[in-house]
Amino acid sequence: MVLYTPIPLEDVLADREEQKGGILKIPYKGGIIEVEMTSAVTAKIIRLHSSAINDYLQPHFQPGSEIKLKWELDH
């Protein structure tokens, strides 16, 4: 993507840097889902990284979708 703007690059990307702090990467099958926590058990999908093309067509993987997390405790 090319962005033509008179605004300095630091100002354009300022919001992006602030968001990176709360992003978690969750392994899922053949890829990774980047999520932002919205509560203790739910998260909002930010980005999907997958080698399976069909994963990108799934509505439950769309950015902005809410997912419930299941925590597993190691004994």
Protein Blocks (a to p, Z undefined) as FASTA:
>chain_A
ZZddfbdfklmmmmmmmmmmmpccddehjbccddddfbfkbccdfbdcdfblklmmpmkl
gghiacdddddddZZ
